[in-house]
């Protein structure tokens, strides 16, 4: 198992931000009431898992929330690229597992869902775009993940 250096973790956050924010912007106009119901269920499962201390399920349901939010864009290539980096990205949550780091996601998802439920599509996109910078700040401020050896 490889580790992520602090620099690598912050770069990975930037890549996920670019991919997922584009996907959310493209998909939100196409999110249906049925999609909102699925998102609500995923968020409920995510929150319950986190509160029960089941971080693996919390991470999986969090990723599923983002994927379900992005899927209506209909861009399978984008989803494929997101899926390629999700497992590495989720490792950041386990490297800095304090509540503040997880709260960024839980509150962000809850706010996005509230905006979607209220029909506030642009506000939902704008709120999603604020998640990654807040997560980046939490990761940068919570100490150093284990360093990886770098090749020259």
N, C-alpha and C positions, 0 to 999 in steps of 0.2 A: 504494500500500500504506500503510495506516495503522499507527501504532505504538501500543503500549500504555504508558501512564504507569505508574509503580509502583502508584499507587492503583487504576487500572483492572485491573492484573494481579491484585492481591489481592482485588478485588471479584469478578473472574471465577473465581478459585479458590473463593471462598465459594459462588458459584452452582453450580459443578460439584460441590462437596462436597454441597450440599443435594440435588441431583438424583441423583447417582450413589449416595450412601449410602442414600437411600430405595430406589432400585432394587435395590441389593444386598440390603438387608434383606428386600425382598419376594421376590426371586428365589432366594436361597440354599436355601430349603426345597425348591425344585423342580429344583435342579441334579442331573443324572443322571451316571452313570459315563461315558457317552459325552460329556457336556458337560465333565467333568473332563479327559478325554483331549484334547478340542479346546483347552481352556485350557492344558494342558501343552504342546501343540504351539505355540500362540501365544507362550507364554512363552519356549520354546526359540528360536523365530524372532526374538523381540524381543531376547533376550540376544545371540544370534549377530550380529544386525544392529548392535547397539550396539558390541559388541567389535570389529567390522569397521570401525567409524567411519561406518556408514550410518545417520545420525540420522533421515533421512526414513522409512526402513523401520522403524526402531526406534519412531518415534512412531506410525506407522500400525498396527503390530502391538500396541503398547501400548494404543492406543484400541480395537482389535479385541478385546483381552483383556477390557477393561472392558465393552464392548458384549455380548460373549458371556456374561459373568458376569451381566449384568443382563437379558438377553433372556428367560430362563425365567420372569420375572415376568409375561410376557404383556401388558405395558402398552406398546402401540405409541406412544401419545401421549408417554409418558415418553421412550422411545427417540428419538422425533422431536425433542424439545426438547434432549436431550443432543447429538444429531447437529448441531443448530443452533449450539451453542457449542463443539464439539470443535475445530474448526480454529483458532479464536481462542485457545482454551485451550492447544493444542499449541504455539502460537507462544511461549508463556512458556518452554518448554524450550529453544527456540532462542535466546531473549534472554539466558538465563542457563545456558549449556550446560556448566557444570562437572559433574564426575562425581558430586558429592554430590547434586545435584538429580535426576539420572537414577537414582542408587542408591536414592533414596526409593521410586521406582516399582518398580524391579527387585526389591528386597528385599520390598517390600510385596506385590507379586504372588506372589512365591515363597512367602511366609508364608501368604497366603490359600489358595493352591493346596495347600500342605501340610496346612492345617487341613481343607480340603474332602476331601482324599484320606483323612485319618484319621477322617472322619465327624464332625468337630467344627464343626458348622454355626454355632453362636453365636460361637465363637472366630473363625471366618472373617469374619463380619460385623464383630465388634469390631476385628479387625486391619485390615480395609479402612477402617473409620472413622478409623483413626490415620494413614492415608496423607496425606490432604489437609492436616491441621494440620502434619505434618512437611514437606510440600512448601511450604506457606505460609512456614514458618520459614526454609527454604532460600532461597526466592525473596527474602524480606525481608532476608536476611543476605548476599546475594551481590552487592550493589551495585544501582545504579539502571538499569532498562531505559531506552531512549530515551524522552524525554518527547514526548507529543503536544500539539499546540496545542489549547487549549480555547476554545470559543466562550463569549462572555459570557452 
